[in-house]
Amino acid sequence: MGGSFNTREFFHGKAPHVLKNVKWAFLVLAFAAPLVMLAVGAGSASAAWFGLAFAIQYVGLLAERWFFFAQANHPQNLYYQTVS
């Protein structure tokens, strides 16, 4: 069965292990790494250190948003999965 705009637009086409790896990556990048960096850098109060923690957390939050939408079950994908 041929693809349509909706199936190309709302389906990521990644393997399940990619989703698993992205999940662990965003958990570390968005939460654990910035927390550790802030705890370590709290004594020095270096703006560069806090900026790096912010940048790492930002990348983690972007990965979390991608994961959220990639994990979703969009109705047209459910329909086309049952048809094919």
N, CA, C and O atoms as a DFTB+ gen file, in Angstrom:
336 C
 N C O
     1  1       0.853      -1.174       0.000
     2  2       0.000       0.000       0.000
     3  2       0.899       1.236       0.000
     4  3       1.861       1.313       0.763
     5  1       0.581       2.186      -0.848
     6  2       1.379       3.409      -0.967
     7  2       1.218       4.309       0.244
     8  3       0.204       4.264       0.940
     9  1       2.211       5.109       0.479
    10  2       2.170       6.039       1.590
    11  2       1.415       7.304       1.218
    12  3       1.229       7.619       0.042
    13  1       0.999       7.995       2.217
    14  2       0.318       9.266       2.015
    15  2       1.064      10.339       2.816
    16  3       1.998      10.035       3.558
    17  1       0.646      11.575       2.657
    18  2       1.275      12.662       3.399
    19  2       1.212      12.403       4.899
    20  3       2.195      12.601       5.613
    21  1       0.057      11.961       5.367
    22  2      -0.112      11.756       6.812
    23  2       0.784      10.652       7.348
    24  3       1.326      10.781       8.446
    25  1       0.951       9.577       6.603
    26  2       1.813       8.511       7.113
    27  2       3.275       8.928       7.090
    28  3       4.046       8.518       7.958
    29  1       3.664       9.726       6.123
    30  2       5.050      10.223       6.106
    31  2       5.259      11.302       7.169
    32  3       6.330      11.379       7.770
    33  1       4.265      12.118       7.398
    34  2       4.399      13.239       8.323
    35  2       4.355      12.800       9.790
    36  3       5.062      13.369      10.622
    37  1       3.543      11.809      10.113
    38  2       3.312      11.454      11.513
    39  2       3.959      10.138      11.940
    40  3       3.693       9.651      13.039
    41  1       4.792       9.566      11.097
    42  2       5.454       8.319      11.475
    43  2       6.948       8.513      11.320
    44  3       7.410       8.937      10.262
    45  1       7.708       8.209      12.356
    46  2       9.139       8.479      12.370
    47  2       9.943       7.417      11.643
    48  3      11.009       7.727      11.112
    49  1       9.475       6.178      11.597
    50  2      10.169       5.111      10.889
    51  2      11.418       4.590      11.578
    52  3      12.217       3.898      10.947
    53  1      11.608       4.897      12.837
    54  2      12.794       4.440      13.568
    55  2      12.516       3.100      14.237
    56  3      11.374       2.771      14.558
    57  1      13.581       2.340      14.439
    58  2      13.471       1.035      15.102
    59  2      13.214       1.231      16.595
    60  3      13.540       2.280      17.151
    61  1      12.627       0.218      17.245
    62  2      12.340       0.334      18.686
    63  2      13.580       0.597      19.544
    64  3      13.486       1.278      20.566
    65  1      14.739       0.065      19.143
    66  2      15.941       0.306      19.959
    67  2      16.365       1.775      19.905
    68  3      16.984       2.267      20.848
    69  1      16.045       2.479      18.824
    70  2      16.362       3.910      18.741
    71  2      15.523       4.677      19.758
    72  3      16.027       5.567      20.442
    73  1      14.238       4.328      19.852
    74  2      13.375       4.976      20.842
    75  2      13.882       4.735      22.264
    76  3      13.869       5.636      23.103
    77  1      14.326       3.511      22.515
    78  2      14.848       3.181      23.846
    79  2      16.100       3.994      24.154
    80  3      16.260       4.497      25.266
    81  1      16.990       4.123      23.165
    82  2      18.220       4.898      23.362
    83  2      17.928       6.385      23.547
    84  3      18.558       7.043      24.375
    85  1      16.977       6.915      22.781
    86  2      16.613       8.326      22.924
    87  2      16.004       8.576      24.302
    88  3      16.240       9.618      24.914
    89  1      15.221       7.615      24.783
    90  2      14.616       7.777      26.109
    91  2      15.688       7.900      27.189
    92  3      15.621       8.787      28.040
    93  1      16.674       7.009      27.153
    94  2      17.731       7.080      28.160
    95  2      18.593       8.322      27.980
    96  3      19.064       8.903      28.958
    97  1      18.800       8.726      26.736
    98  2      19.600       9.927      26.478
    99  2      18.924      11.162      27.052
   100  3      19.574      11.973      27.712
   101  1      17.607      11.317      26.804
   102  2      16.964      12.523      27.332
   103  2      16.841      12.483      28.847
   104  3      16.879      13.533      29.487
   105  1      16.695      11.310      29.435
   106  2      16.650      11.243      30.892
   107  2      17.973      11.713      31.502
   108  3      17.986      12.421      32.508
   109  1      19.072      11.314      30.887
   110  2      20.381      11.721      31.399
   111  2      20.644      13.189      31.085
   112  3      21.056      13.949      31.962
   113  1      20.406      13.592      29.829
   114  2      20.744      14.950      29.416
   115  2      19.832      16.011      30.032
   116  3      20.297      17.101      30.367
   117  1      18.563      15.712      30.182
   118  2      17.630      16.730      30.671
   119  2      17.570      16.803      32.195
   120  3      17.224      17.846      32.750
   121  1      17.899      15.723      32.865
   122  2      17.715      15.723      34.320
   123  2      18.992      15.426      35.099
   124  3      19.412      16.240      35.922
   125  1      19.610      14.284      34.856
   126  2      20.736      13.850      35.692
   127  2      21.990      14.704      35.478
   128  3      22.576      15.189      36.445
   129  1      22.402      14.889      34.238
   130  2      23.648      15.624      33.968
   131  2      23.585      17.078      34.454
   132  3      24.525      17.524      35.111
   133  1      22.522      17.833      34.161
   134  2      22.493      19.207      34.683
   135  2      22.463      19.274      36.211
   136  3      23.053      20.173      36.810
   137  1      21.781      18.329      36.829
   138  2      21.738      18.315      38.297
   139  2      23.124      18.091      38.874
   140  3      23.527      18.777      39.814
   141  1      23.852      17.138      38.318
   142  2      25.215      16.876      38.791
   143  2      26.109      18.076      38.512
   144  3      26.919      18.463      39.354
   145  1      25.960      18.669      37.318
   146  2      26.790      19.825      36.985
   147  2      26.511      21.011      37.900
   148  3      27.439      21.714      38.299
   149  1      25.259      21.238      38.233
   150  2      24.934      22.332      39.144
   151  2      25.447      22.058      40.552
   152  3      25.887      22.977      41.243
   153  1      25.393      20.800      40.979
   154  2      25.903      20.457      42.305
   155  2      27.415      20.635      42.367
   156  3      27.946      21.127      43.363
   157  1      28.104      20.239      41.311
   158  2      29.562      20.359      41.289
   159  2      29.983      21.818      41.123
   160  3      30.933      22.271      41.762
   161  1      29.277      22.549      40.264
   162  2      29.656      23.923      39.989
   163  2      29.097      24.950      40.946
   164  3      29.360      26.141      40.782
   165  1      28.335      24.530      41.938
   166  2      27.722      25.481      42.871
   167  2      28.772      26.227      43.684
   168  3      28.563      27.389      44.031
   169  1      29.886      25.590      43.993
   170  2      30.926      26.242      44.787
   171  2      31.651      27.322      44.009
   172  3      32.003      28.363      44.564
   173  1      31.877      27.077      42.720
   174  2      32.634      28.054      41.934
   175  2      31.736      29.135      41.338
   176  3      32.201      30.244      41.074
   177  1      30.472      28.832      41.123
   178  2      29.501      29.762      40.549
   179  2      29.984      30.335      39.223
   180  3      29.828      31.526      38.956
   181  1      30.564      29.488      38.409
   182  2      31.069      29.892      37.105
   183  2      29.912      29.996      36.116
   184  3      29.123      29.063      35.964
   185  1      29.823      31.138      35.449
   186  2      28.754      31.342      34.466
   187  2      28.903      30.376      33.295
   188  3      27.905      29.922      32.735
   189  1      30.135      30.059      32.925
   190  2      30.357      29.128      31.818
   191  2      29.851      27.732      32.189
   192  3      29.269      27.035      31.358
   193  1      30.073      27.336      33.424
   194  2      29.630      26.016      33.894
   195  2      28.102      25.935      33.877
   196  3      27.534      24.938      33.432
   197  1      27.450      26.978      34.360
   198  2      25.986      27.000      34.359
   199  2      25.444      27.094      32.932
   200  3      24.401      26.515      32.627
   201  1      26.136      27.813      32.066
   202  2      25.732      27.885      30.658
   203  2      25.828      26.542      29.977
   204  3      24.961      26.185      29.181
   205  1      26.880      25.788      30.282
   206  2      27.023      24.446      29.726
   207  2      25.921      23.526      30.244
   208  3      25.377      22.726      29.484
   209  1      25.592      23.631      31.517
   210  2      24.498      22.827      32.080
   211  2      23.178      23.174      31.399
   212  3      22.371      22.287      31.121
   213  1      22.958      24.455      31.130
   214  2      21.744      24.883      30.434
   215  2      21.690      24.302      29.027
   216  3      20.649      23.803      28.601
   217  1      22.811      24.364      28.302
   218  2      22.856      23.850      26.933
   219  2      22.602      22.348      26.899
   220  3      21.873      21.866      26.032
   221  1      23.185      21.610      27.819
   222  2      22.983      20.163      27.871
   223  2      21.527      19.846      28.191
   224  3      20.941      18.942      27.594
   225  1      20.943      20.585      29.130
   226  2      19.545      20.350      29.464
   227  2      18.639      20.694      28.290
   228  3      17.645      20.006      28.058
   229  1      18.962      21.733      27.554
   230  2      18.159      22.135      26.389
   231  2      18.148      21.028      25.335
   232  3      17.096      20.708      24.781
   233  1      19.308      20.447      25.060
   234  2      19.384      19.336      24.106
   235  2      18.564      18.147      24.617
   236  3      17.874      17.487      23.840
   237  1      18.641      17.878      25.909
   238  2      17.849      16.788      26.487
   239  2      16.361      17.025      26.372
   240  3      15.600      16.091      26.117
   241  1      15.934      18.270      26.557
   242  2      14.511      18.580      26.446
   243  2      14.026      18.492      25.000
   244  3      12.883      18.105      24.753
   245  1      14.881      18.847      24.049
   246  2      14.526      18.656      22.638
   247  2      14.356      17.168      22.318
   248  3      13.430      16.780      21.606
   249  1      15.247      16.352      22.847
   250  2      15.136      14.904      22.646
   251  2      13.857      14.364      23.297
   252  3      13.220      13.454      22.766
   253  1      13.493      14.924      24.435
   254  2      12.265      14.481      25.116
   255  2      11.036      14.809      24.285
   256  3      10.114      13.998      24.209
   257  1      11.002      15.975      23.662
   258  2       9.860      16.355      22.810
   259  2       9.774      15.444      21.603
   260  3       8.679      15.026      21.226
   261  1      10.921      15.122      20.978
   262  2      10.903      14.213      19.838
   263  2      10.380      12.854      20.279
   264  3       9.557      12.249      19.591
   265  1      10.854      12.372      21.422
   266  2      10.419      11.077      21.936
   267  2       8.915      11.076      22.195
   268  3       8.232      10.102      21.881
   269  1       8.400      12.157      22.762
   270  2       6.973      12.261      23.056
   271  2       6.143      12.090      21.784
   272  3       5.178      11.326      21.771
   273  1       6.511      12.789      20.729
   274  2       5.741      12.694      19.489
   275  2       6.016      11.397      18.742
   276  3       5.128      10.888      18.057
   277  1       7.220      10.851      18.855
   278  2       7.528       9.587      18.184
   279  2       6.797       8.425      18.839
   280  3       6.467       7.444      18.172
   281  1       6.544       8.525      20.121
   282  2       5.884       7.446      20.856
   283  2       4.366       7.467      20.664
   284  3       3.692       6.477      20.947
   285  1       3.838       8.573      20.194
   286  2       2.385       8.722      20.064
   287  2       1.826       7.766      19.016
   288  3       2.491       7.448      18.030
   289  1       0.618       7.323      19.240
   290  2      -0.098       6.485      18.275
   291  2      -1.107       7.353      17.550
   292  3      -2.231       7.538      18.018
   293  1      -0.701       7.889      16.399
   294  2      -1.585       8.744      15.629
   295  2      -2.635       7.883      14.932
   296  3      -2.312       6.803      14.436
   297  1      -3.885       8.341      14.886
   298  2      -4.973       7.528      14.323
   299  2      -4.720       7.044      12.896
   300  3      -5.036       5.897      12.580
   301  1      -4.159       7.885      12.025
   302  2      -3.956       7.444      10.658
   303  2      -2.907       6.341      10.582
   304  3      -3.006       5.466       9.722
   305  1      -1.904       6.359      11.459
   306  2      -0.922       5.281      11.461
   307  2      -1.545       3.980      11.967
   308  3      -1.244       2.905      11.448
   309  1      -2.405       4.073      12.967
   310  2      -3.106       2.876      13.448
   311  2      -3.989       2.299      12.350
   312  3      -4.065       1.082      12.182
   313  1      -4.652       3.169      11.607
   314  2      -5.507       2.722      10.509
   315  2      -4.685       2.025       9.433
   316  3      -5.042       0.928       9.004
   317  1      -3.595       2.637       8.992
   318  2      -2.805       2.056       7.926
   319  2      -2.071       0.800       8.363
   320  3      -1.765      -0.052       7.529
   321  1      -1.783       0.668       9.655
   322  2      -1.163      -0.562      10.147
   323  2      -2.144      -1.727      10.088
   324  3      -1.744      -2.857       9.808
   325  1      -3.430      -1.464      10.351
   326  2      -4.411      -2.541      10.301
   327  2      -4.821      -2.873       8.871
   328  3      -5.192      -4.010       8.582
   329  1      -4.758      -1.894       7.978
   330  2      -5.130      -2.138       6.585
   331  2      -4.070      -2.979       5.893
   332  3      -4.409      -3.864       5.107
   333  1      -2.789      -2.724       6.168
   334  2      -1.727      -3.442       5.441
   335  2      -1.378      -4.757       6.069
   336  3      -0.506      -5.468       5.570
